[in-house]
């Protein structure tokens, strides 16, 4: 099953996790298009980018 788009529910769950880690939401970017493979990386501007994997189960 391939994920076509990152929904508001997906974003909310990711932000709940980053909130629990003490990360400021202003410093987290979540693209709406999933990719394969998904990745978490630090962008040149210092923000954390979380790209959801398109082919792995979200949970």
N, CA, C and O atoms as a GROMACS GRO file, in nm:
protein
  236
    1UNK      N    1   0.084  -0.119   0.000
    1UNK     CA    2   0.000   0.000   0.000
    1UNK      C    3   0.088   0.124   0.000
    1UNK      O    4   0.170   0.142   0.090
    2UNK      N    5   0.072   0.209  -0.098
    2UNK     CA    6   0.153   0.330  -0.111
    2UNK      C    7   0.077   0.451  -0.061
    2UNK      O    8  -0.041   0.469  -0.093
    3UNK      N    9   0.143   0.533   0.017
    3UNK     CA   10   0.084   0.656   0.068
    3UNK      C   11   0.099   0.764  -0.038
    3UNK      O   12   0.210   0.792  -0.083
    4UNK      N   13  -0.012   0.827  -0.077
    4UNK     CA   14  -0.009   0.929  -0.182
    4UNK      C   15   0.015   1.070  -0.128
    4UNK      O   16   0.074   1.153  -0.197
    5UNK      N   17  -0.031   1.096  -0.006
    5UNK     CA   18  -0.017   1.230   0.052
    5UNK      C   19  -0.011   1.218   0.204
    5UNK      O   20  -0.065   1.123   0.262
    6UNK      N   21   0.054   1.313   0.266
    6UNK     CA   22   0.061   1.319   0.412
    6UNK      C   23  -0.062   1.398   0.458
    6UNK      O   24  -0.079   1.514   0.421
    7UNK      N   25  -0.145   1.334   0.539
    7UNK     CA   26  -0.269   1.397   0.584
    7UNK      C   27  -0.248   1.481   0.710
    7UNK      O   28  -0.142   1.476   0.772
    8UNK      N   29  -0.350   1.557   0.745
    8UNK     CA   30  -0.346   1.635   0.868
    8UNK      C   31  -0.329   1.543   0.988
    8UNK      O   32  -0.260   1.578   1.084
    9UNK      N   33  -0.392   1.426   0.984
    9UNK     CA   34  -0.378   1.328   1.094
    9UNK      C   35  -0.234   1.281   1.107
    9UNK      O   36  -0.184   1.267   1.218
   10UNK      N   37  -0.167   1.255   0.994
   10UNK     CA   38  -0.026   1.215   0.998
   10UNK      C   39   0.059   1.327   1.061
   10UNK      O   40   0.142   1.302   1.148
   11UNK      N   41   0.035   1.448   1.014
   11UNK     CA   42   0.112   1.563   1.066
   11UNK      C   43   0.089   1.579   1.215
   11UNK      O   44   0.184   1.603   1.290
   12UNK      N   45  -0.034   1.566   1.259
   12UNK     CA   46  -0.066   1.580   1.402
   12UNK      C   47   0.008   1.476   1.484
   12UNK      O   48   0.060   1.508   1.591
   13UNK      N   49   0.014   1.353   1.436
   13UNK     CA   50   0.084   1.247   1.509
   13UNK      C   51   0.234   1.273   1.514
   13UNK      O   52   0.298   1.249   1.617
   14UNK      N   53   0.290   1.321   1.405
   14UNK     CA   54   0.433   1.354   1.403
   14UNK      C   55   0.461   1.469   1.500
   14UNK      O   56   0.558   1.463   1.576
   15UNK      N   57   0.377   1.572   1.498
   15UNK     CA   58   0.399   1.686   1.587
   15UNK      C   59   0.378   1.648   1.733
   15UNK      O   60   0.445   1.704   1.820
   16UNK      N   61   0.288   1.556   1.762
   16UNK     CA   62   0.274   1.507   1.900
   16UNK      C   63   0.405   1.445   1.948
   16UNK      O   64   0.447   1.466   2.062
   17UNK      N   65   0.469   1.369   1.860
   17UNK     CA   66   0.596   1.306   1.894
   17UNK      C   67   0.707   1.410   1.912
   17UNK      O   68   0.783   1.404   2.009
   18UNK      N   69   0.717   1.505   1.820
   18UNK     CA   70   0.823   1.606   1.831
   18UNK      C   71   0.798   1.697   1.952
   18UNK      O   72   0.893   1.744   2.014
   19UNK      N   73   0.670   1.723   1.984
   19UNK     CA   74   0.638   1.800   2.106
   19UNK      C   75   0.689   1.727   2.229
   19UNK      O   76   0.748   1.787   2.319
   20UNK      N   77   0.666   1.596   2.233
   20UNK     CA   78   0.710   1.516   2.348
   20UNK      C   79   0.862   1.517   2.362
   20UNK      O   80   0.915   1.500   2.471
   21UNK      N   81   0.932   1.537   2.250
   21UNK     CA   82   1.079   1.545   2.252
   21UNK      C   83   1.129   1.686   2.284
   21UNK      O   84   1.249   1.709   2.294
   22UNK      N   85   1.035   1.780   2.300
   22UNK     CA   86   1.072   1.917   2.334
   22UNK      C   87   1.115   2.002   2.216
   22UNK      O   88   1.178   2.105   2.234
   23UNK      N   89   1.081   1.959   2.095
   23UNK     CA   90   1.118   2.035   1.975
   23UNK      C   91   1.014   2.142   1.945
   23UNK      O   92   0.894   2.114   1.951
   24UNK      N   93   1.058   2.262   1.914
   24UNK     CA   94   0.969   2.371   1.877
   24UNK      C   95   0.909   2.343   1.740
   24UNK      O   96   0.982   2.309   1.647
   25UNK      N   97   0.778   2.356   1.727
   25UNK     CA   98   0.710   2.328   1.599
   25UNK      C   99   0.758   2.419   1.486
   25UNK      O  100   0.750   2.382   1.369
   26UNK      N  101   0.805   2.536   1.520
   26UNK     CA  102   0.855   2.629   1.417
   26UNK      C  103   0.980   2.576   1.348
   26UNK      O  104   1.015   2.621   1.239
   27UNK      N  105   1.046   2.480   1.411
   27UNK     CA  106   1.171   2.426   1.356
   27UNK      C  107   1.155   2.289   1.294
   27UNK      O  108   1.253   2.220   1.267
   28UNK      N  109   1.028   2.249   1.271
   28UNK     CA  110   1.000   2.119   1.211
   28UNK      C  111   0.925   2.140   1.079
   28UNK      O  112   0.823   2.209   1.076
   29UNK      N  113   0.975   2.082   0.971
   29UNK     CA  114   0.909   2.087   0.841
   29UNK      C  115   0.870   1.946   0.800
   29UNK      O  116   0.951   1.853   0.806
   30UNK      N  117   0.744   1.932   0.756
   30UNK     CA  118   0.692   1.803   0.712
   30UNK      C  119   0.633   1.822   0.573
   30UNK      O  120   0.522   1.874   0.561
   31UNK      N  121   0.703   1.782   0.467
   31UNK     CA  122   0.648   1.795   0.332
   31UNK      C  123   0.520   1.713   0.317
   31UNK      O  124   0.506   1.608   0.379
   32UNK      N  125   0.428   1.761   0.234
   32UNK     CA  126   0.300   1.693   0.214
   32UNK      C  127   0.310   1.576   0.118
   32UNK      O  128   0.216   1.497   0.107
   33UNK      N  129   0.422   1.564   0.047
   33UNK     CA  130   0.442   1.453  -0.046
   33UNK      C  131   0.537   1.351   0.016
   33UNK      O  132   0.654   1.382   0.041
   34UNK      N  133   0.488   1.229   0.040
   34UNK     CA  134   0.577   1.126   0.092
   34UNK      C  135   0.674   1.080  -0.016
   34UNK      O  136   0.649   1.097  -0.135
   35UNK      N  137   0.785   1.023   0.027
   35UNK     CA  138   0.887   0.975  -0.066
   35UNK      C  139   0.933   0.836  -0.021
   35UNK      O  140   0.906   0.793   0.091
   36UNK      N  141   1.002   0.770  -0.111
   36UNK     CA  142   1.062   0.642  -0.077
   36UNK      C  143   1.210   0.650  -0.110
   36UNK      O  144   1.245   0.664  -0.227
   37UNK      N  145   1.296   0.641  -0.013
   37UNK     CA  146   1.267   0.619   0.127
   37UNK      C  147   1.232   0.750   0.199
   37UNK      O  148   1.266   0.859   0.152
   38UNK      N  149   1.165   0.737   0.312
   38UNK     CA  150   1.143   0.852   0.399
   38UNK      C  151   1.274   0.888   0.466
   38UNK      O  152   1.366   0.807   0.472
   39UNK      N  153   1.282   1.009   0.518
   39UNK     CA  154   1.409   1.053   0.578
   39UNK      C  155   1.383   1.161   0.681
   39UNK      O  156   1.285   1.236   0.672
   40UNK      N  157   1.471   1.169   0.778
   40UNK     CA  158   1.474   1.280   0.873
   40UNK      C  159   1.611   1.341   0.859
   40UNK      O  160   1.713   1.273   0.872
   41UNK      N  161   1.615   1.472   0.832
   41UNK     CA  162   1.744   1.538   0.814
   41UNK      C  163   1.738   1.682   0.862
   41UNK      O  164   1.630   1.740   0.874
   42UNK      N  165   1.854   1.737   0.889
   42UNK     CA  166   1.866   1.878   0.924
   42UNK      C  167   1.890   1.957   0.797
   42UNK      O  168   1.980   1.926   0.719
   43UNK      N  169   1.807   2.059   0.776
   43UNK     CA  170   1.820   2.144   0.658
   43UNK      C  171   1.929   2.249   0.680
   43UNK      O  172   1.967   2.274   0.795
   44UNK      N  173   1.978   2.311   0.574
   44UNK     CA  174   2.082   2.413   0.589
   44UNK      C  175   2.041   2.529   0.681
   44UNK      O  176   2.127   2.593   0.742
   45UNK      N  177   1.910   2.556   0.690
   45UNK     CA  178   1.864   2.666   0.777
   45UNK      C  179   1.850   2.621   0.923
   45UNK      O  180   1.807   2.700   1.008
   46UNK      N  181   1.886   2.495   0.954
   46UNK     CA  182   1.882   2.444   1.089
   46UNK      C  183   1.753   2.374   1.126
   46UNK      O  184   1.744   2.314   1.233
   47UNK      N  185   1.652   2.382   1.040
   47UNK     CA  186   1.525   2.316   1.069
   47UNK      C  187   1.537   2.165   1.047
   47UNK      O  188   1.624   2.118   0.973
   48UNK      N  189   1.448   2.092   1.113
   48UNK     CA  190   1.443   1.947   1.099
   48UNK      C  191   1.336   1.913   0.997
   48UNK      O  192   1.219   1.950   1.014
   49UNK      N  193   1.374   1.842   0.890
   49UNK     CA  194   1.278   1.800   0.789
   49UNK      C  195   1.246   1.653   0.811
   49UNK      O  196   1.336   1.569   0.820
   50UNK      N  197   1.117   1.622   0.818
   50UNK     CA  198   1.070   1.486   0.836
   50UNK      C  199   0.990   1.450   0.713
   50UNK      O  200   0.879   1.499   0.694
   51UNK      N  201   1.045   1.363   0.628
   51UNK     CA  202   0.978   1.318   0.506
   51UNK      C  203   0.922   1.179   0.535
   51UNK      O  204   0.995   1.086   0.565
   52UNK      N  205   0.789   1.168   0.525
   52UNK     CA  206   0.721   1.041   0.552
   52UNK      C  207   0.751   0.943   0.439
   52UNK      O  208   0.751   0.979   0.322
   53UNK      N  209   0.776   0.818   0.477
   53UNK     CA  210   0.802   0.713   0.379
   53UNK      C  211   0.672   0.675   0.309
   53UNK      O  212   0.570   0.652   0.374
   54UNK      N  213   0.676   0.669   0.177
   54UNK     CA  214   0.557   0.641   0.097
   54UNK      C  215   0.517   0.494   0.100
   54UNK      O  216   0.401   0.462   0.074
   55UNK      N  217   0.610   0.403   0.130
   55UNK     CA  218   0.581   0.260   0.117
   55UNK      C  219   0.574   0.185   0.249
   55UNK      O  220   0.524   0.073   0.253
   56UNK      N  221   0.625   0.244   0.356
   56UNK     CA  222   0.619   0.177   0.487
   56UNK      C  223   0.487   0.213   0.556
   56UNK      O  224   0.438   0.325   0.540
   57UNK      N  225   0.430   0.121   0.633
   57UNK     CA  226   0.311   0.155   0.710
   57UNK      C  227   0.340   0.274   0.803
   57UNK      O  228   0.444   0.278   0.868
   58UNK      N  229   0.251   0.368   0.809
   58UNK     CA  230   0.275   0.490   0.887
   58UNK      C  231   0.290   0.460   1.036
   58UNK      O  232   0.377   0.516   1.102
   59UNK      N  233   0.208   0.372   1.088
   59UNK     CA  234   0.212   0.342   1.232
   59UNK      C  235   0.346   0.284   1.270
   59UNK      O  236   0.368   0.252   1.387
   0.00000   0.00000   0.00000
